[in-house]
Amino acid sequence: MNDDLHDKYEALTSPEAFHETLSRVTSTLKDLIEREPSAVRRHELSLALDDARALSRCFPHPGRTFAEEILQRAAFLVDQHMKDANFSVNDFADGLGFSRANLYRYMRMATRQTPAEFVRRARVRRAAYLLRHTPARVSEIADMVGFNNLKYFNKHFKKVFGASPTAYRKKTR
């Protein structure tokens, strides 16, 4: 009997069970949002949905390696601070629970990029998405993704995509 109870406890507290439950909660919240007539209530439900998604990123997913988990958390953290031009490597390291030196070593090993390059590339990729899908001006998009200096933004965009933001927009639309 004790072994049976222990097995049930293990099954309920496993990462698989956690993510399965969280998946059901997420699905239920999506359904509720679609059916809710009140805009205020839909907004509250969407905030709960955002919290559930954030929670799923905080716990290891079954079948993922430690490196995949860290990179997932890193991408999420950068996404959360996309508009913040003052988001520093120190903030990045703190958010992931690394020292600045360990973050540098880890990112170089896992991505062959420095932490600053990782953040910059994520910002440039988001800018490319916005250029393809929004009518916003290049200067507005640069600001949306955390670049204060348009010339600096253009330089790094061209480095990644081989074309200026304006030329990229013309080519991809």
For each residue, the residues with C-beta under 8 A, 3 or more apart:
1: 4 5
2: 5 6
3: 6 7
4: 1 7 8
5: 1 2 8 9
6: 2 3 9 10
7: 3 4 10 11
8: 4 5 11 12
9: 5 6 12 13
10: 6 7 13 14
11: 7 8 14 17
12: 8 9 17
13: 9 10 17 18
14: 10 11 17 18 62
15: 18 19 59 60 61 62
16: 19 20 62
17: 11 12 13 14 20 21
18: 13 14 15 21 22 59
19: 15 16 22 23 56 59 61 62
20: 16 17 23 24
21: 17 18 24 25
22: 18 19 25 26 52 55 56
23: 19 20 26 27
24: 20 21 27 28
25: 21 22 28 29 52
26: 22 23 29 30 49 52 53 56
27: 23 24 30 31
28: 24 25 31 32
29: 25 26 32 33 45 48 49 52
30: 26 27 33 34 49
31: 27 28 34 35
32: 28 29 35 36 45
33: 29 30 36 42 45 46 49
34: 30 31
35: 31 32
36: 32 33 41 42 45
37: 41
38: 41 42
39: 42 43
40: 43 44
41: 36 37 38 44 45
42: 33 36 38 39 45 46
43: 39 40 46 47
44: 40 41 47 48
45: 29 32 33 36 41 42 48 49
46: 33 42 43 49 50
47: 43 44 50 51
48: 29 44 45 51 52
49: 26 29 30 33 45 46 52 53
50: 46 47 53 54
51: 47 48 54 55
52: 22 25 26 29 48 49 55 56
53: 26 49 50 56 57
54: 50 51 57 58 76
55: 22 51 52 58 59
56: 19 22 26 52 53 59 61
57: 53 54 72 73 76
58: 54 55 73
59: 15 18 19 55 56
60: 15 64 69
61: 15 19 56 64 69 72
62: 14 15 16 19
63:
64: 60 61 68 69 72
65: 68 69
66: 69 70
67: 70 71 110
68: 64 65 71 72
69: 60 61 64 65 66 72 73
70: 66 67 73 74 96 106 110
71: 67 68 74 75 110 111
72: 57 61 64 68 69 75 76
73: 57 58 69 70 76 77 96
74: 70 71 77 78 92 96 107 118
75: 71 72 78 79 122
76: 54 57 72 73 79 80
77: 73 74 80 81 92 95 96
78: 74 75 81 82 87 92 118 119 122 123
79: 75 76 82 122
80: 76 77
81: 77 78 84 87 91 146
82: 78 79 122 123 126 144 145 146
83: 143 144 145 146
84: 81 87 146
85: 146 147 148
86:
87: 78 81 84 91 92 119 146
88: 91 92
89: 92 93 100 103 104 115 116 119
90: 93 94 100
91: 81 87 88 94 95
92: 74 77 78 87 88 89 95 96 103 115 119
93: 89 90 96 98 99 100 102 103 115
94: 90 91 97
95: 77 91 92
96: 70 73 74 77 92 93 103
97: 94
98: 93 102 103 106
99: 93 102 103
100: 89 90 93 103 104
101: 104 105
102: 93 98 99 105 106
103: 89 92 93 96 98 99 100 106 107 115
104: 89 100 101 107 108 114 115
105: 101 102 108 109
106: 70 98 102 103 109 110
107: 74 103 104 110 111 113 114 115 118
108: 104 105 111 112 113 114
109: 105 106
110: 67 70 71 106 107
111: 71 107 108 118
112: 108
113: 107 108 117 118 121
114: 104 107 108 117 118
115: 89 92 93 103 104 107 118 119
116: 89 119 120
117: 113 114 120 121
118: 74 78 107 111 113 114 115 121 122
119: 78 87 89 92 115 116 122 123
120: 116 117 123 124 156
121: 113 117 118 124 125 160
122: 75 78 79 82 118 119 125 126
123: 78 82 119 120 126 127 145 146 147
124: 120 121 127 128 145 153 156 157 160 161
125: 121 122 128 129 160
126: 82 122 123 129 130 144 145
127: 123 124 130 131 141 142 144 145 147 153 157 165
128: 124 125 131 132 157 160 161 168 172
129: 125 126 132 133
130: 126 127 133 134 136 141 144 145
131: 127 128 134 138 141 165 168 169 172
132: 128 129 169 172 173
133: 129 130
134: 130 131 141
135:
136: 130 140 141 144
137: 140 141
138: 131 141 142 150 153 154 165 166 169
139: 142 143 150
140: 136 137 143 144
141: 127 130 131 134 136 137 138 144 145 165
142: 127 138 139 145 147 150 153 165
143: 83 139 140 146 147 148
144: 82 83 126 127 130 136 140 141
145: 82 83 123 124 126 127 130 141 142 153
146: 81 82 83 84 85 87 123 143
147: 85 123 127 142 143 150 152 153 156
148: 85 143 152
149: 152 153
150: 138 139 142 147 153 154
151: 154 155
152: 147 148 149 155 156
153: 124 127 138 142 145 147 149 150 156 157 165
154: 138 150 151 157 158 164 165
155: 151 152 158 159
156: 120 124 147 152 153 159 160
157: 124 127 128 153 154 160 161 164 165 168
158: 154 155 161 162 163 164
159: 155 156
160: 121 124 125 128 156 157
161: 124 128 157 158 168
162: 158
163: 158 167 168 171
164: 154 157 158 167 168
165: 127 131 138 141 142 153 154 157 168 169
166: 138 169 170
167: 163 164 170 171
168: 128 131 157 161 163 164 165 171 172
169: 131 132 138 165 166 172 173
170: 166 167 173
171: 163 167 168
172: 128 131 132 168 169
173: 132 169 170
